[in-house]
Amino acid sequence: MDNLIAILLVAFGAYLFWQQRRQTEFAEKFIIQRCKNLGLQLLSTARGSHKLKDNKGNWGWRTVYLFEFSANGHDYYEGFVEMKGFRPMTFYVPAHHIPDVEMD
């Protein structure tokens, strides 16, 4: 019986790890796409903290992903995405310099 419990615990841990990796991949794709749409250069991404509640008190497993970006290649700013499951719930980009765009 002890072996069965140990196997179930290992399987559950592997499942949680796999789900976290999938969520990280979704978050990175979302961040890359959003930075591209905004004309920003993505510098790095990192998984931040986990939360069980949002700011309004709603329950749900949430993960915050931090990212650094540059608007003109000489500066950098930090933003974040809060994911609930595989959906982005909050995307925050601070006020930043908007690079000049050449008009044809």
CNS distance restraints for C-alpha pairs under 8 A (distance, minus, plus):
assign (resid   1 and name CA) (resid   5 and name CA) 6.47 0.50 0.50
assign (resid   2 and name CA) (resid   6 and name CA) 6.21 0.50 0.50
assign (resid   3 and name CA) (resid   7 and name CA) 6.12 0.50 0.50
assign (resid   4 and name CA) (resid   8 and name CA) 6.16 0.50 0.50
assign (resid   5 and name CA) (resid   9 and name CA) 6.14 0.50 0.50
assign (resid   6 and name CA) (resid  10 and name CA) 6.20 0.50 0.50
assign (resid   7 and name CA) (resid  11 and name CA) 6.07 0.50 0.50
assign (resid   8 and name CA) (resid  12 and name CA) 6.03 0.50 0.50
assign (resid   9 and name CA) (resid  13 and name CA) 6.11 0.50 0.50
assign (resid  10 and name CA) (resid  14 and name CA) 6.15 0.50 0.50
assign (resid  11 and name CA) (resid  15 and name CA) 6.15 0.50 0.50
assign (resid  12 and name CA) (resid  16 and name CA) 6.24 0.50 0.50
assign (resid  13 and name CA) (resid  17 and name CA) 6.19 0.50 0.50
assign (resid  14 and name CA) (resid  18 and name CA) 6.12 0.50 0.50
assign (resid  15 and name CA) (resid  19 and name CA) 6.18 0.50 0.50
assign (resid  16 and name CA) (resid  20 and name CA) 6.14 0.50 0.50
assign (resid  17 and name CA) (resid  21 and name CA) 6.29 0.50 0.50
assign (resid  18 and name CA) (resid  22 and name CA) 6.31 0.50 0.50
assign (resid  19 and name CA) (resid  23 and name CA) 6.18 0.50 0.50
assign (resid  20 and name CA) (resid  24 and name CA) 6.16 0.50 0.50
assign (resid  21 and name CA) (resid  25 and name CA) 6.28 0.50 0.50
assign (resid  22 and name CA) (resid  26 and name CA) 6.31 0.50 0.50
assign (resid  22 and name CA) (resid  86 and name CA) 7.93 0.50 0.50
assign (resid  23 and name CA) (resid  27 and name CA) 6.12 0.50 0.50
assign (resid  23 and name CA) (resid  83 and name CA) 7.86 0.50 0.50
assign (resid  23 and name CA) (resid  85 and name CA) 6.74 0.50 0.50
assign (resid  23 and name CA) (resid  86 and name CA) 5.48 0.50 0.50
assign (resid  24 and name CA) (resid  28 and name CA) 6.12 0.50 0.50
assign (resid  24 and name CA) (resid  47 and name CA) 7.51 0.50 0.50
assign (resid  25 and name CA) (resid  29 and name CA) 6.22 0.50 0.50
assign (resid  26 and name CA) (resid  30 and name CA) 6.16 0.50 0.50
assign (resid  26 and name CA) (resid  86 and name CA) 6.44 0.50 0.50
assign (resid  27 and name CA) (resid  31 and name CA) 6.11 0.50 0.50
assign (resid  27 and name CA) (resid  65 and name CA) 7.28 0.50 0.50
assign (resid  27 and name CA) (resid  81 and name CA) 7.50 0.50 0.50
assign (resid  27 and name CA) (resid  83 and name CA) 7.18 0.50 0.50
assign (resid  27 and name CA) (resid  86 and name CA) 7.69 0.50 0.50
assign (resid  27 and name CA) (resid  88 and name CA) 7.28 0.50 0.50
assign (resid  28 and name CA) (resid  32 and name CA) 6.08 0.50 0.50
assign (resid  28 and name CA) (resid  45 and name CA) 7.28 0.50 0.50
assign (resid  29 and name CA) (resid  33 and name CA) 6.11 0.50 0.50
assign (resid  30 and name CA) (resid  34 and name CA) 6.07 0.50 0.50
assign (resid  30 and name CA) (resid  88 and name CA) 7.92 0.50 0.50
assign (resid  31 and name CA) (resid  35 and name CA) 6.03 0.50 0.50
assign (resid  31 and name CA) (resid  67 and name CA) 7.95 0.50 0.50
assign (resid  31 and name CA) (resid  81 and name CA) 7.70 0.50 0.50
assign (resid  32 and name CA) (resid  36 and name CA) 6.12 0.50 0.50
assign (resid  32 and name CA) (resid  42 and name CA) 6.87 0.50 0.50
assign (resid  33 and name CA) (resid  37 and name CA) 6.21 0.50 0.50
assign (resid  34 and name CA) (resid  38 and name CA) 6.24 0.50 0.50
assign (resid  35 and name CA) (resid  39 and name CA) 6.05 0.50 0.50
assign (resid  35 and name CA) (resid  40 and name CA) 4.91 0.50 0.50
assign (resid  35 and name CA) (resid  41 and name CA) 6.63 0.50 0.50
assign (resid  35 and name CA) (resid  42 and name CA) 6.46 0.50 0.50
assign (resid  35 and name CA) (resid  69 and name CA) 7.91 0.50 0.50
assign (resid  36 and name CA) (resid  40 and name CA) 5.88 0.50 0.50
assign (resid  36 and name CA) (resid  41 and name CA) 7.28 0.50 0.50
assign (resid  39 and name CA) (resid  71 and name CA) 7.42 0.50 0.50
assign (resid  40 and name CA) (resid  69 and name CA) 6.42 0.50 0.50
assign (resid  40 and name CA) (resid  70 and name CA) 5.91 0.50 0.50
assign (resid  40 and name CA) (resid  71 and name CA) 5.11 0.50 0.50
assign (resid  40 and name CA) (resid  72 and name CA) 7.80 0.50 0.50
assign (resid  41 and name CA) (resid  69 and name CA) 5.42 0.50 0.50
assign (resid  41 and name CA) (resid  70 and name CA) 5.07 0.50 0.50
assign (resid  41 and name CA) (resid  71 and name CA) 6.31 0.50 0.50
assign (resid  41 and name CA) (resid  72 and name CA) 7.84 0.50 0.50
assign (resid  41 and name CA) (resid  73 and name CA) 7.33 0.50 0.50
assign (resid  42 and name CA) (resid  67 and name CA) 7.54 0.50 0.50
assign (resid  42 and name CA) (resid  68 and name CA) 6.27 0.50 0.50
assign (resid  42 and name CA) (resid  69 and name CA) 4.41 0.50 0.50
assign (resid  42 and name CA) (resid  70 and name CA) 6.52 0.50 0.50
assign (resid  43 and name CA) (resid  67 and name CA) 7.36 0.50 0.50
assign (resid  43 and name CA) (resid  68 and name CA) 5.28 0.50 0.50
assign (resid  43 and name CA) (resid  69 and name CA) 5.01 0.50 0.50
assign (resid  43 and name CA) (resid  70 and name CA) 6.95 0.50 0.50
assign (resid  44 and name CA) (resid  67 and name CA) 5.47 0.50 0.50
assign (resid  44 and name CA) (resid  68 and name CA) 5.26 0.50 0.50
assign (resid  44 and name CA) (resid  69 and name CA) 7.15 0.50 0.50
assign (resid  45 and name CA) (resid  65 and name CA) 6.99 0.50 0.50
assign (resid  45 and name CA) (resid  66 and name CA) 5.69 0.50 0.50
assign (resid  45 and name CA) (resid  67 and name CA) 4.19 0.50 0.50
assign (resid  45 and name CA) (resid  68 and name CA) 6.53 0.50 0.50
assign (resid  46 and name CA) (resid  65 and name CA) 5.71 0.50 0.50
assign (resid  46 and name CA) (resid  66 and name CA) 5.21 0.50 0.50
assign (resid  46 and name CA) (resid  67 and name CA) 6.23 0.50 0.50
assign (resid  47 and name CA) (resid  63 and name CA) 7.55 0.50 0.50
assign (resid  47 and name CA) (resid  64 and name CA) 6.35 0.50 0.50
assign (resid  47 and name CA) (resid  65 and name CA) 4.45 0.50 0.50
assign (resid  47 and name CA) (resid  66 and name CA) 6.12 0.50 0.50
assign (resid  48 and name CA) (resid  63 and name CA) 6.99 0.50 0.50
assign (resid  48 and name CA) (resid  64 and name CA) 5.07 0.50 0.50
assign (resid  48 and name CA) (resid  65 and name CA) 5.11 0.50 0.50
assign (resid  48 and name CA) (resid  66 and name CA) 6.03 0.50 0.50
assign (resid  49 and name CA) (resid  63 and name CA) 5.95 0.50 0.50
assign (resid  49 and name CA) (resid  64 and name CA) 5.42 0.50 0.50
assign (resid  49 and name CA) (resid  65 and name CA) 7.61 0.50 0.50
assign (resid  50 and name CA) (resid  61 and name CA) 7.20 0.50 0.50
assign (resid  50 and name CA) (resid  62 and name CA) 5.65 0.50 0.50
assign (resid  50 and name CA) (resid  63 and name CA) 4.48 0.50 0.50
assign (resid  50 and name CA) (resid  64 and name CA) 6.30 0.50 0.50
assign (resid  51 and name CA) (resid  60 and name CA) 7.81 0.50 0.50
assign (resid  51 and name CA) (resid  61 and name CA) 5.98 0.50 0.50
assign (resid  51 and name CA) (resid  62 and name CA) 5.04 0.50 0.50
assign (resid  51 and name CA) (resid  63 and name CA) 6.27 0.50 0.50
assign (resid  52 and name CA) (resid  59 and name CA) 5.82 0.50 0.50
assign (resid  52 and name CA) (resid  60 and name CA) 5.32 0.50 0.50
assign (resid  52 and name CA) (resid  61 and name CA) 4.85 0.50 0.50
assign (resid  52 and name CA) (resid  62 and name CA) 6.20 0.50 0.50
assign (resid  53 and name CA) (resid  57 and name CA) 5.43 0.50 0.50
assign (resid  53 and name CA) (resid  58 and name CA) 5.34 0.50 0.50
assign (resid  53 and name CA) (resid  59 and name CA) 4.57 0.50 0.50
assign (resid  53 and name CA) (resid  60 and name CA) 5.83 0.50 0.50
assign (resid  53 and name CA) (resid  61 and name CA) 7.15 0.50 0.50
assign (resid  53 and name CA) (resid  62 and name CA) 7.42 0.50 0.50
assign (resid  54 and name CA) (resid  58 and name CA) 5.54 0.50 0.50
assign (resid  54 and name CA) (resid  59 and name CA) 6.81 0.50 0.50
assign (resid  54 and name CA) (resid  60 and name CA) 7.61 0.50 0.50
assign (resid  54 and name CA) (resid  62 and name CA) 7.69 0.50 0.50
assign (resid  60 and name CA) (resid  84 and name CA) 7.03 0.50 0.50
assign (resid  61 and name CA) (resid  84 and name CA) 6.14 0.50 0.50
assign (resid  61 and name CA) (resid  85 and name CA) 7.08 0.50 0.50
assign (resid  62 and name CA) (resid  82 and name CA) 6.57 0.50 0.50
assign (resid  62 and name CA) (resid  83 and name CA) 5.52 0.50 0.50
assign (resid  62 and name CA) (resid  84 and name CA) 4.64 0.50 0.50
assign (resid  62 and name CA) (resid  85 and name CA) 6.93 0.50 0.50
assign (resid  63 and name CA) (resid  82 and name CA) 5.71 0.50 0.50
assign (resid  63 and name CA) (resid  83 and name CA) 5.29 0.50 0.50
assign (resid  63 and name CA) (resid  84 and name CA) 6.68 0.50 0.50
assign (resid  64 and name CA) (resid  80 and name CA) 6.68 0.50 0.50
assign (resid  64 and name CA) (resid  81 and name CA) 5.71 0.50 0.50
assign (resid  64 and name CA) (resid  82 and name CA) 4.41 0.50 0.50
assign (resid  64 and name CA) (resid  83 and name CA) 6.28 0.50 0.50
assign (resid  65 and name CA) (resid  80 and name CA) 5.50 0.50 0.50
assign (resid  65 and name CA) (resid  81 and name CA) 5.20 0.50 0.50
assign (resid  65 and name CA) (resid  82 and name CA) 6.31 0.50 0.50
assign (resid  65 and name CA) (resid  83 and name CA) 7.72 0.50 0.50
assign (resid  66 and name CA) (resid  78 and name CA) 7.08 0.50 0.50
assign (resid  66 and name CA) (resid  79 and name CA) 5.95 0.50 0.50
assign (resid  66 and name CA) (resid  80 and name CA) 4.39 0.50 0.50
assign (resid  66 and name CA) (resid  81 and name CA) 6.57 0.50 0.50
assign (resid  67 and name CA) (resid  78 and name CA) 5.73 0.50 0.50
assign (resid  67 and name CA) (resid  79 and name CA) 5.42 0.50 0.50
assign (resid  67 and name CA) (resid  80 and name CA) 5.86 0.50 0.50
assign (resid  68 and name CA) (resid  76 and name CA) 6.45 0.50 0.50
assign (resid  68 and name CA) (resid  77 and name CA) 5.51 0.50 0.50
assign (resid  68 and name CA) (resid  78 and name CA) 4.49 0.50 0.50
assign (resid  68 and name CA) (resid  79 and name CA) 6.31 0.50 0.50
assign (resid  69 and name CA) (resid  76 and name CA) 5.40 0.50 0.50
assign (resid  69 and name CA) (resid  77 and name CA) 5.43 0.50 0.50
assign (resid  69 and name CA) (resid  78 and name CA) 6.47 0.50 0.50
assign (resid  69 and name CA) (resid  79 and name CA) 7.79 0.50 0.50
assign (resid  70 and name CA) (resid  74 and name CA) 7.05 0.50 0.50
assign (resid  70 and name CA) (resid  75 and name CA) 5.52 0.50 0.50
assign (resid  70 and name CA) (resid  76 and name CA) 4.42 0.50 0.50
assign (resid  70 and name CA) (resid  77 and name CA) 6.23 0.50 0.50
assign (resid  71 and name CA) (resid  75 and name CA) 6.78 0.50 0.50
assign (resid  71 and name CA) (resid  76 and name CA) 7.09 0.50 0.50
assign (resid  71 and name CA) (resid  96 and name CA) 7.12 0.50 0.50
assign (resid  71 and name CA) (resid  97 and name CA) 6.22 0.50 0.50
assign (resid  71 and name CA) (resid  98 and name CA) 6.23 0.50 0.50
assign (resid  71 and name CA) (resid  99 and name CA) 6.22 0.50 0.50
assign (resid  72 and name CA) (resid  97 and name CA) 7.71 0.50 0.50
assign (resid  72 and name CA) (resid  98 and name CA) 7.68 0.50 0.50
assign (resid  72 and name CA) (resid  99 and name CA) 5.76 0.50 0.50
assign (resid  77 and name CA) (resid  94 and name CA) 7.27 0.50 0.50
assign (resid  77 and name CA) (resid  96 and name CA) 7.34 0.50 0.50
assign (resid  78 and name CA) (resid  93 and name CA) 7.26 0.50 0.50
assign (resid  78 and name CA) (resid  94 and name CA) 7.22 0.50 0.50
assign (resid  79 and name CA) (resid  91 and name CA) 7.76 0.50 0.50
assign (resid  79 and name CA) (resid  92 and name CA) 5.40 0.50 0.50
assign (resid  79 and name CA) (resid  93 and name CA) 4.78 0.50 0.50
assign (resid  79 and name CA) (resid  94 and name CA) 6.37 0.50 0.50
assign (resid  80 and name CA) (resid  90 and name CA) 7.92 0.50 0.50
assign (resid  80 and name CA) (resid  91 and name CA) 6.07 0.50 0.50
assign (resid  80 and name CA) (resid  92 and name CA) 5.32 0.50 0.50
assign (resid  80 and name CA) (resid  93 and name CA) 7.00 0.50 0.50
assign (resid  81 and name CA) (resid  88 and name CA) 6.59 0.50 0.50
assign (resid  81 and name CA) (resid  89 and name CA) 7.41 0.50 0.50
assign (resid  81 and name CA) (resid  90 and name CA) 5.49 0.50 0.50
assign (resid  81 and name CA) (resid  91 and name CA) 4.55 0.50 0.50
assign (resid  81 and name CA) (resid  92 and name CA) 6.33 0.50 0.50
assign (resid  82 and name CA) (resid  88 and name CA) 5.88 0.50 0.50
assign (resid  82 and name CA) (resid  89 and name CA) 5.57 0.50 0.50
assign (resid  82 and name CA) (resid  90 and name CA) 5.00 0.50 0.50
assign (resid  82 and name CA) (resid  91 and name CA) 6.64 0.50 0.50
assign (resid  83 and name CA) (resid  87 and name CA) 5.54 0.50 0.50
assign (resid  83 and name CA) (resid  88 and name CA) 4.36 0.50 0.50
assign (resid  83 and name CA) (resid  89 and name CA) 5.50 0.50 0.50
assign (resid  83 and name CA) (resid  90 and name CA) 7.18 0.50 0.50
assign (resid  84 and name CA) (resid  88 and name CA) 6.31 0.50 0.50
assign (resid  84 and name CA) (resid  89 and name CA) 6.34 0.50 0.50
